[in-house]
Amino acid sequence: MTLNDISTLSQGSLDTFVKTNTAAAKGFETLSKYFADYASKSFEEALSISKKFTSIKSPVEFMELQTKYAQESFETLVEETKTVSEMTTAIVKDVTTPWTTLFKSTVAAAPKAPVKKAA
């Protein structure tokens, strides 16, 4: 490996580091915005459901509303978990792709060791 190869590799590593940090910052920003929006939406829904609970007139009506709310909450949990999982997977892919590309190009450019034949 020549000095020029080492210099190119160093520059590639620096570029990869910048790309990785940029992708991570963008991913963090995306997740932060998503969770802030979700928190706002959840707060509004909590206010709405609390108003419904205060207008209940019978135990049966309470049980119906409670059951409906629990079912909707579980469905929302499943949907939100799937969404966050997909977002996180995409962010991890964006963060690791520059390193994978650098690794593949470095391995491809590395000199191959001669194969010794058995005597």
BAGUTI-174944 format. One line per field, with one value per residue: x negated, y negated, z of N, C-alpha, C in turn; residue in one letter; residue number from 1. Coordinates in steps of 0.1 Angstrom, whole numbers. Atoms other than C-alpha are relative to their C-alpha. Layout:
! residues N
nc1: X | ... $
nc2: Y | ... $
nc3: Z | ... $
cac1: X | ... $
cac2: Y | ... $
cac3: Z | ... $
cc1: X | ... $
cc2: Y | ... $
cc3: Z | ... $
residuo: A | ... $
num: NUM | ... $
END
This chain:
! residues 119
nc1: -9 | 8 | -4 | -12 | -11 | -4 | -6 | -14 | -7 | -2 | -10 | -12 | -5 | -5 | -13 | -9 | -3 | -9 | -12 | -7 | -5 | -11 | -12 | -4 | -7 | -13 | -8 | -4 | -10 | -13 | -6 | -4 | -13 | -11 | -4 | -6 | -13 | -8 | -4 | -10 | -12 | -4 | -6 | -13 | -9 | -2 | -10 | -13 | -5 | -4 | -13 | -10 | -2 | -7 | -14 | -6 | -12 | -3 | 12 | 1 | 5 | 14 | 7 | 0 | 10 | 13 | 4 | 3 | 13 | 12 | 2 | 6 | 13 | 9 | 2 | 9 | 13 | 5 | 3 | 12 | 12 | 4 | 5 | 13 | 9 | 4 | 8 | 13 | 8 | 5 | 11 | 12 | 5 | 6 | 12 | 10 | 3 | 13 | 11 | 0 | 6 | 15 | 6 | 0 | 10 | 14 | 3 | 3 | 12 | 11 | 8 | -3 | 12 | 2 | -4 | 12 | -3 | 6 | 11 $
nc2: 12 | 12 | 12 | 5 | -9 | 3 | 14 | -1 | -7 | 9 | 9 | -8 | -1 | 12 | 2 | -9 | 5 | 11 | -5 | -7 | 10 | 8 | -9 | -2 | 12 | 0 | -10 | 5 | 11 | -6 | -6 | 10 | 6 | -10 | -2 | 13 | 0 | -11 | 4 | 10 | -7 | -9 | 9 | 4 | -12 | -2 | 10 | -4 | -12 | 4 | 6 | -11 | -7 | 8 | 1 | -13 | 0 | -14 | -9 | -7 | 9 | 1 | -12 | 1 | 10 | -5 | -11 | 6 | 8 | -9 | -6 | 10 | 3 | -11 | 2 | 11 | -4 | -9 | 8 | 9 | -8 | -4 | 12 | 4 | -10 | 3 | 13 | -3 | -8 | 9 | 9 | -9 | -3 | 12 | 3 | -10 | -2 | 5 | -9 | -13 | 4 | 2 | -13 | -8 | 6 | -2 | -14 | -2 | 6 | -5 | -9 | -14 | -8 | -12 | -13 | -9 | -13 | -10 | -8 $
nc3: 0 | 1 | -7 | 6 | -4 | -14 | 0 | 5 | -10 | -11 | 5 | 1 | -14 | -5 | 7 | -5 | -14 | 2 | 5 | -11 | -10 | 7 | 1 | -14 | -5 | 7 | -6 | -14 | 2 | 5 | -12 | -9 | 5 | -1 | -13 | -4 | 6 | -7 | -14 | 1 | 4 | -12 | -10 | 5 | -1 | -14 | -4 | 6 | -7 | -13 | 1 | 2 | -12 | -10 | 4 | -2 | -9 | -6 | 0 | 13 | 9 | -4 | 4 | 14 | 4 | -4 | 9 | 13 | -1 | -1 | 13 | 9 | -5 | 4 | 15 | 2 | -4 | 11 | 12 | -3 | -2 | 13 | 7 | -6 | 4 | 14 | 1 | -6 | 9 | 11 | -5 | -2 | 14 | 5 | -8 | 2 | 15 | 4 | -5 | 9 | 13 | -2 | -3 | 12 | 9 | -6 | 1 | 14 | 4 | -8 | 8 | -3 | -5 | 9 | -5 | 0 | 3 | -9 | 7 $
cac1: 0 | -14 | -13 | 12 | 34 | 33 | 41 | 71 | 82 | 79 | 99 | 125 | 128 | 132 | 159 | 176 | 175 | 192 | 218 | 226 | 229 | 251 | 274 | 275 | 284 | 311 | 324 | 325 | 343 | 369 | 375 | 377 | 403 | 423 | 423 | 432 | 461 | 472 | 471 | 492 | 517 | 518 | 525 | 554 | 568 | 564 | 584 | 611 | 614 | 615 | 644 | 662 | 656 | 669 | 702 | 709 | 742 | 741 | 716 | 725 | 717 | 684 | 674 | 683 | 662 | 633 | 633 | 634 | 606 | 584 | 589 | 581 | 551 | 537 | 543 | 525 | 496 | 492 | 493 | 469 | 445 | 444 | 439 | 411 | 395 | 395 | 382 | 354 | 344 | 342 | 321 | 297 | 294 | 287 | 260 | 243 | 244 | 214 | 192 | 203 | 194 | 160 | 153 | 162 | 141 | 111 | 113 | 115 | 85 | 64 | 35 | 41 | 16 | 0 | 13 | -14 | -12 | -18 | -50 $
cac2: 0 | -33 | -67 | -78 | -48 | -56 | -93 | -83 | -59 | -85 | -110 | -83 | -77 | -113 | -117 | -86 | -100 | -132 | -113 | -91 | -120 | -139 | -108 | -103 | -139 | -138 | -106 | -120 | -151 | -129 | -108 | -138 | -155 | -123 | -118 | -155 | -152 | -119 | -134 | -163 | -140 | -117 | -147 | -158 | -123 | -120 | -153 | -140 | -106 | -123 | -144 | -113 | -96 | -126 | -124 | -87 | -80 | -42 | -15 | 3 | -28 | -31 | 5 | 0 | -31 | -16 | 15 | -6 | -29 | 1 | 17 | -15 | -21 | 14 | 9 | -24 | -9 | 18 | -7 | -32 | -4 | 7 | -29 | -36 | -3 | -11 | -46 | -33 | -6 | -32 | -55 | -26 | -17 | -54 | -56 | -23 | -25 | -49 | -26 | 5 | -13 | -23 | 11 | 28 | 3 | 7 | 45 | 44 | 21 | 40 | 59 | 97 | 119 | 145 | 180 | 204 | 238 | 268 | 287 $
cac3: 0 | -10 | 7 | -18 | -10 | 27 | 20 | -1 | 25 | 52 | 31 | 24 | 62 | 69 | 42 | 55 | 91 | 79 | 59 | 89 | 113 | 88 | 84 | 122 | 129 | 102 | 117 | 152 | 139 | 121 | 152 | 174 | 152 | 150 | 187 | 193 | 169 | 185 | 220 | 209 | 192 | 223 | 246 | 224 | 223 | 261 | 266 | 242 | 260 | 294 | 283 | 272 | 305 | 325 | 306 | 315 | 331 | 339 | 347 | 314 | 295 | 314 | 306 | 269 | 266 | 286 | 264 | 232 | 245 | 255 | 221 | 202 | 225 | 217 | 179 | 181 | 200 | 173 | 145 | 162 | 171 | 135 | 122 | 147 | 139 | 101 | 107 | 130 | 105 | 77 | 99 | 108 | 71 | 62 | 90 | 82 | 43 | 40 | 62 | 42 | 10 | 23 | 36 | 3 | -17 | 7 | 6 | -32 | -34 | -9 | -24 | -25 | -6 | -29 | -24 | -14 | -28 | -6 | -14 $
cc1: -9 | 5 | 12 | 12 | 5 | 6 | 14 | 9 | 4 | 11 | 14 | 6 | 6 | 14 | 11 | 5 | 10 | 13 | 8 | 6 | 12 | 13 | 5 | 8 | 14 | 10 | 6 | 10 | 14 | 7 | 5 | 13 | 11 | 5 | 7 | 14 | 9 | 4 | 11 | 14 | 6 | 7 | 14 | 10 | 3 | 11 | 14 | 6 | 5 | 13 | 11 | 3 | 7 | 15 | 7 | 11 | 3 | -13 | -1 | -7 | -16 | -8 | -1 | -11 | -14 | -5 | -4 | -13 | -12 | -3 | -7 | -14 | -10 | -2 | -10 | -14 | -6 | -4 | -12 | -13 | -5 | -6 | -14 | -11 | -5 | -9 | -14 | -9 | -5 | -11 | -13 | -6 | -7 | -14 | -11 | -4 | -14 | -12 | -1 | -6 | -15 | -7 | -1 | -10 | -14 | -4 | -3 | -13 | -12 | -8 | 3 | -13 | -2 | 4 | -12 | 5 | -7 | -10 | 3 $
cc2: -12 | -11 | -6 | 8 | -3 | -14 | 1 | 7 | -9 | -10 | 7 | 2 | -12 | -4 | 9 | -4 | -11 | 5 | 7 | -9 | -8 | 9 | 2 | -12 | -2 | 10 | -4 | -11 | 6 | 7 | -10 | -7 | 10 | 2 | -13 | -1 | 10 | -4 | -10 | 6 | 8 | -9 | -4 | 11 | 3 | -10 | 5 | 12 | -4 | -7 | 10 | 7 | -8 | -1 | 14 | 0 | 14 | 8 | 8 | -9 | -2 | 12 | 0 | -10 | 4 | 11 | -6 | -8 | 10 | 7 | -10 | -3 | 11 | -1 | -11 | 4 | 9 | -8 | -9 | 8 | 4 | -12 | -3 | 10 | -2 | -12 | 3 | 9 | -8 | -9 | 8 | 3 | -13 | -3 | 10 | 1 | -6 | 9 | 13 | -3 | -1 | 13 | 9 | -6 | 2 | 15 | 3 | -6 | 6 | 10 | 15 | 6 | 11 | 13 | 9 | 14 | 10 | 8 | 14 $
cc3: 0 | 9 | -6 | 3 | 14 | 1 | -5 | 10 | 12 | -4 | -1 | 14 | 5 | -7 | 5 | 14 | -1 | -5 | 11 | 10 | -6 | 0 | 14 | 5 | -7 | 6 | 13 | -1 | -4 | 11 | 10 | -4 | 1 | 14 | 6 | -5 | 7 | 14 | 0 | -4 | 12 | 10 | -4 | 1 | 15 | 5 | -5 | 8 | 14 | 0 | -1 | 13 | 11 | -3 | 1 | 10 | 7 | 0 | -13 | -10 | 3 | -5 | -16 | -5 | 4 | -9 | -14 | 1 | 1 | -13 | -10 | 5 | -5 | -15 | -3 | 4 | -11 | -12 | 2 | 1 | -14 | -7 | 6 | -4 | -15 | -1 | 6 | -9 | -12 | 5 | 2 | -13 | -5 | 7 | -4 | -15 | -3 | 5 | -8 | -13 | 1 | 2 | -13 | -10 | 5 | -2 | -15 | -5 | 7 | -8 | 5 | 4 | -10 | 7 | -1 | -2 | 9 | -7 | -1 $
residuo: M | T | L | N | D | I | S | T | L | S | Q | G | S | L | D | T | F | V | K | T | N | T | A | A | A | K | G | F | E | T | L | S | K | Y | F | A | D | Y | A | S | K | S | F | E | E | A | L | S | I | S | K | K | F | T | S | I | K | S | P | V | E | F | M | E | L | Q | T | K | Y | A | Q | E | S | F | E | T | L | V | E | E | T | K | T | V | S | E | M | T | T | A | I | V | K | D | V | T | T | P | W | T | T | L | F | K | S | T | V | A | A | A | P | K | A | P | V | K | K | A | A $
num: 1 | 2 | 3 | 4 | 5 | 6 | 7 | 8 | 9 | 10 | 11 | 12 | 13 | 14 | 15 | 16 | 17 | 18 | 19 | 20 | 21 | 22 | 23 | 24 | 25 | 26 | 27 | 28 | 29 | 30 | 31 | 32 | 33 | 34 | 35 | 36 | 37 | 38 | 39 | 40 | 41 | 42 | 43 | 44 | 45 | 46 | 47 | 48 | 49 | 50 | 51 | 52 | 53 | 54 | 55 | 56 | 57 | 58 | 59 | 60 | 61 | 62 | 63 | 64 | 65 | 66 | 67 | 68 | 69 | 70 | 71 | 72 | 73 | 74 | 75 | 76 | 77 | 78 | 79 | 80 | 81 | 82 | 83 | 84 | 85 | 86 | 87 | 88 | 89 | 90 | 91 | 92 | 93 | 94 | 95 | 96 | 97 | 98 | 99 | 100 | 101 | 102 | 103 | 104 | 105 | 106 | 107 | 108 | 109 | 110 | 111 | 112 | 113 | 114 | 115 | 116 | 117 | 118 | 119 $
END
